Amino acid sequence: MSGALQTREALLDAGAALAEEHGLAGVSVNMVVARAGVAKGTFYVHFKDRAEFVDAMHARFHARVQAAVDQAVAGLPPGAGRLIRAAEVYLDVSLANRGVKALSLEARSDPTLRDSMADRRERLAAAGVADLKAMGWDDAEAAAQLLAAMTREISVLEFDAGGLVLTAFGRINGGNAYGDQALAGRFLNLFYRI
């Protein structure tokens, strides 16, 4: 990795860590460069402004999700099993990248970021269309949007709980299932109706 790319990654890592600690409102360029150990001007070599930086953190998060999902579902036939595995991986990557995911939740209402973030969410939802078609859904596009929205909401619930929440996906850590069994049951029921 080149020096410039390492610096960019260090800035993004610093931003993600700060977002987890302070939320979006608490992350300033000054804090990011201090955490990354670079001069303030270096930030502006890589990002034209704070909005572009936040967008870059969100893009990196989605690239990580896509790479992890692609690896996890490779070789699985289209259908419910592949959808469930993709959702599990999304949730796992969200937990591993809590700062960026938390940041993206806060940034949804920012008009400078809304379109690019929506485009990335749309691409993730579209990935489930073939699975839903294989399951016999006539309006697989709408069902994929619903499933993606439900999975994003579960990731928020997992943040609130500080760990794995829904056992509907068999989300077990060290043999211990976490979460509200009734909520898990409702989600699983709804998932299989979709």
C-alpha positions as CSV (number, residue, x, y, z in Angstrom):
1,M,0.0,0.0,0.0
2,S,1.4,3.4,-1.0
3,G,2.1,6.1,1.6
4,A,-0.8,8.2,0.4
5,L,-3.2,5.3,0.6
6,Q,-1.9,4.5,4.1
7,T,-2.5,8.0,5.2
8,R,-6.0,8.0,3.7
9,E,-6.8,4.7,5.5
10,A,-5.4,6.2,8.8
11,L,-7.7,9.2,8.4
12,L,-10.7,6.9,7.7
13,D,-9.8,4.7,10.7
14,A,-9.5,7.7,12.9
15,G,-12.8,9.0,11.8
16,A,-14.5,5.6,12.4
17,A,-13.0,5.3,15.9
18,L,-14.1,8.9,16.7
19,A,-17.6,8.3,15.3
20,E,-18.0,5.3,17.6
21,E,-16.8,7.4,20.6
22,H,-18.6,10.7,19.9
23,G,-21.2,10.2,17.1
24,L,-21.3,12.3,14.0
25,A,-21.9,15.6,15.7
26,G,-18.8,15.1,17.8
27,V,-16.4,14.3,15.0
28,S,-14.4,17.3,13.7
29,V,-11.6,17.5,11.1
30,N,-9.3,18.6,14.0
31,M,-10.1,15.5,16.0
32,V,-9.6,13.2,13.0
33,V,-6.1,14.6,12.1
34,A,-5.1,14.6,15.8
35,R,-6.1,10.9,16.1
36,A,-4.4,10.0,12.8
37,G,-1.3,11.9,13.7
38,V,-1.2,14.0,10.6
39,A,-1.3,17.7,9.8
40,K,-4.6,19.3,9.1
41,G,-3.6,20.1,5.5
42,T,-3.0,16.4,4.9
43,F,-6.7,15.9,5.5
44,Y,-7.6,18.2,2.6
45,V,-5.1,16.5,0.3
46,H,-7.4,13.4,0.6
47,F,-10.8,14.9,1.1
48,K,-12.2,18.3,-0.1
49,D,-14.3,18.7,3.0
50,R,-15.9,16.9,5.9
51,A,-18.9,15.7,3.9
52,E,-16.6,14.0,1.4
53,F,-14.7,12.3,4.3
54,V,-18.0,11.0,5.8
55,D,-19.1,9.7,2.4
56,A,-15.7,8.0,2.0
57,M,-16.1,6.3,5.4
58,H,-19.6,5.1,4.3
59,A,-18.3,3.9,0.9
60,R,-15.5,1.9,2.6
61,F,-18.0,0.3,5.0
62,H,-20.2,-0.7,2.1
63,A,-17.2,-2.1,0.2
64,R,-16.3,-4.2,3.2
65,V,-19.9,-5.4,3.4
66,Q,-19.9,-6.3,-0.2
67,A,-16.6,-8.2,-0.1
68,A,-17.6,-10.1,3.0
69,V,-21.1,-11.0,1.5
70,D,-19.6,-12.1,-1.8
71,Q,-17.1,-14.4,0.0
72,A,-19.8,-15.8,2.3
73,V,-22.4,-16.6,-0.4
74,A,-19.9,-17.8,-3.1
75,G,-21.2,-21.2,-4.3
76,L,-24.6,-21.0,-2.5
77,P,-27.6,-21.4,-4.8
78,P,-30.1,-18.5,-5.0
79,G,-32.7,-18.7,-2.4
80,A,-33.5,-18.2,1.3
81,G,-30.3,-19.7,2.6
82,R,-28.2,-17.3,0.6
83,L,-30.4,-14.4,1.7
84,I,-30.0,-15.3,5.4
85,R,-26.3,-15.8,5.0
86,A,-25.9,-12.3,3.4
87,A,-28.0,-10.7,6.2
88,E,-25.8,-12.4,8.8
89,V,-22.7,-11.1,7.2
90,Y,-24.1,-7.6,6.9
91,L,-24.8,-7.7,10.6
92,D,-21.4,-9.0,11.5
93,V,-19.6,-6.4,9.4
94,S,-21.8,-3.7,11.0
95,L,-20.8,-4.8,14.5
96,A,-17.2,-4.9,13.5
97,N,-17.5,-1.4,12.1
98,R,-19.7,0.2,14.7
99,G,-18.4,3.7,14.2
100,V,-19.1,3.9,10.5
101,K,-22.4,2.2,10.8
102,A,-23.4,4.6,13.7
103,L,-22.1,7.5,11.6
104,S,-24.1,6.5,8.6
105,L,-27.3,6.3,10.7
106,E,-26.8,9.9,11.8
107,A,-25.8,11.1,8.3
108,R,-28.9,9.8,6.5
109,S,-30.6,13.2,6.9
110,D,-27.6,15.2,5.6
111,P,-28.6,16.4,2.1
112,T,-24.9,16.4,0.9
113,L,-24.7,12.7,1.6
114,R,-28.2,11.4,1.1
115,D,-27.9,10.4,-2.6
116,S,-24.6,8.6,-2.5
117,M,-25.6,6.7,0.6
118,A,-28.9,5.8,-0.9
119,D,-27.2,4.5,-4.0
120,R,-25.0,2.2,-1.9
121,R,-28.0,0.9,0.1
122,E,-29.9,0.4,-3.2
123,R,-27.1,-1.8,-4.6
124,L,-27.1,-3.9,-1.5
125,A,-30.8,-4.4,-1.6
126,A,-30.7,-5.3,-5.3
127,A,-28.3,-8.1,-4.5
128,G,-31.2,-10.0,-2.9
129,V,-33.5,-9.8,-5.9
130,A,-32.3,-13.1,-7.5
131,D,-32.7,-14.9,-4.2
132,L,-36.3,-13.7,-3.8
133,K,-37.1,-14.6,-7.4
134,A,-35.8,-18.1,-6.8
135,M,-38.1,-18.2,-3.8
136,G,-41.1,-17.4,-6.1
137,W,-41.7,-13.7,-5.3
138,D,-43.4,-11.8,-8.0
139,D,-42.3,-8.4,-6.8
140,A,-38.8,-9.4,-5.7
141,E,-37.5,-5.8,-6.0
142,A,-40.0,-4.5,-3.4
143,A,-39.4,-7.5,-1.1
144,A,-35.6,-7.0,-1.4
145,Q,-36.0,-3.4,-0.3
146,L,-38.1,-4.5,2.7
147,L,-35.6,-7.1,3.7
148,A,-32.7,-4.7,3.4
149,A,-34.5,-2.1,5.5
150,M,-35.3,-4.8,8.2
151,T,-31.7,-5.9,8.2
152,R,-30.4,-2.3,8.6
153,E,-32.9,-1.9,11.5
154,I,-31.6,-5.1,13.2
155,S,-28.1,-3.6,13.0
156,V,-29.4,-0.6,15.0
157,L,-30.9,-2.9,17.6
158,E,-27.6,-4.7,17.8
159,F,-25.8,-1.4,18.5
160,D,-28.3,-0.6,21.2
161,A,-27.8,-4.0,22.8
162,G,-24.0,-3.8,22.4
163,G,-23.8,-7.2,20.8
164,L,-25.7,-10.0,19.0
165,V,-29.4,-9.5,19.3
166,L,-31.5,-11.7,17.1
167,T,-31.4,-15.5,17.4
168,A,-33.7,-15.7,14.4
169,F,-30.6,-15.9,12.3
170,G,-28.9,-18.2,14.7
171,R,-26.7,-15.3,15.9
172,I,-24.8,-17.0,18.6
173,N,-21.6,-16.1,20.3
174,G,-19.6,-18.7,22.2
175,G,-22.7,-20.9,22.5
176,N,-24.8,-18.2,24.1
177,A,-27.8,-16.8,22.2
178,Y,-28.6,-13.2,22.8
179,G,-31.7,-11.1,22.4
180,D,-35.4,-11.0,22.7
181,Q,-36.8,-14.4,21.6
182,A,-40.2,-12.9,20.9
183,L,-38.7,-10.2,18.6
184,A,-36.5,-12.9,16.9
185,G,-39.6,-15.0,16.3
186,R,-41.6,-12.1,14.8
187,F,-38.6,-11.2,12.5
188,L,-38.2,-14.8,11.4
189,N,-42.0,-15.1,10.7
190,L,-41.9,-11.9,8.7
191,F,-38.7,-12.9,6.8
192,Y,-40.3,-16.1,5.6
193,R,-43.4,-14.3,4.5
194,I,-41.3,-12.1,2.3
